[in-house]
Amino acid sequence: MRKQLLRDLVYLCTSVFSAGIRNIAVQMFYDSYYPEKKETLVSAALFISALCTMFGIMLSSRIIRRSMQGTGRSRFLLTAGMALALCLTFAAMFLVQHSVIYMVLFGISSFCLNFLYNVFDVFISGTVSDADREKNVRILLTYQMIGYIAGPLFFSFFAGSPRLCILLSVSLLLVGYLPVIRAYTAYSGGGSGRMNASAADAEPSGEVPASVQKADRTAMIYTFLMYCATNTLMPSVAYIMKDHLHVADYAVKSSLFLAGTVLVSAVVIGLFPAMKLWKLRTAAPLAMAAALGMIIVFHSSSPVLLTAAAVLSGIGNGIFLSGSRYYVNFSAAGRGLVGRYNKAMTEATLTGYMMAAVLSFLCIRSGIAVEPVKLFAIILLLAAAGFLACSRFLRSDTGKRHKKSTHP
């Protein structure tokens, strides 16, 4: 159990890096140095980051099988070198003031971060025992929730202190990545069994029933739409607070809003079995759409309204994260859903940021307020996800899976 807790710290550290930079630090950077073009530049930086993230996921997916069949030394050099590059580029982001250099560093750090994330996620998911799978999902989601809270809060207070941010990057490298690098290096399973199926990251084989293949495709599209909506929303919260709701000290208060959302998500994940949350997947987009609708309709920075919106968003996000992870982690070997899930998440992020960049550019040129348009577009994505959540393919496959599985 102790080794599992230490190994899964990689999920905590990845969440601190990604949530802190994407949702707060990059917004503060462009608001400080390029206030007149901040909307477009932030969207462009996030799009480049997502593009590099996609390349990191794609490249890591290609070499996972080969790395598992190689020596422990080669696995160590690969992951330790990538972790060092992540640390250096991430730290350098807080020492520059030029937009292009900042975007380049942001892109490289995103590539390294998600390369490592996909390698370690496939490795951990493929080596955990069947009896510990649900426990592992709870651990990794708990770590992610903590990271989603800690990252934005830390950078909202200390993004202007390069030394503290560099210290954070070094500390996360030592605390979060060394245990999983050691476990990955020492692994001697030879890429067999469930690990082999996960590392293959292949499309479903001919042995998988057609109904299950359709269910998997529908689930991945649902995942894509939900991540597209949430990854467009989360980086927009800071500017929604500042420009749409006119909140003073927007960085701290938007971080608190995100923290409240994540805390509620963590409570939902902790209190309810993932299997039941997957059954409630339709409620996830409905709750989040209701939260955004409240912000659009009431257009108020009232603490009561923002708290209600954070609670609804947290409920929806918790249902989605736990339920979708259940679907992926409890899938039969050979379906390659861990890699497909990470790919869908990355493609959704890329699409969401590109959509945000285009909307920002068009709205600014037309003299239209950006944030209300973004909120409406996110609601449309959530509506599409809600429609897919009711798919007969997902209902059919879920029933079969529950009959065949037992859970603690």
Secondary structure by P-SEA (a helix, b strand, c coil): caaaaaaaaaaaaaaaaaaaaaccaaaaaaaaccccaaaaaaaaaaaaaaaaaaaaaaaaaacaaaaaaccaaaaaaaaaaaaaaaaaaaaaccccccaaaaaaaaaaaaaaaaaaaaaaaaaaaacccccaaaaaaaaaaaaaaaaaaaaaaaaacccccaaaaaaaaaaaaacccaaaaaaaaaccccccaaaaaaaacccccccccaaaaaaaaaaaaaaaaaaaaaaacccaaaaaacccccccaaaaaaaaaaaaaaaaaaaaaacccaaaaaaaccaaaaaaaaaaaaaaaaccccaaaaaaaaaaaaaaaaaaaaaaaaaaaacccccaaaaaaaaaaaaaaaaaaaaaaaaaaaaaaaccccaaaaaaaaaaaaaaaaaaaacaaaaaaaaaaaaacccc
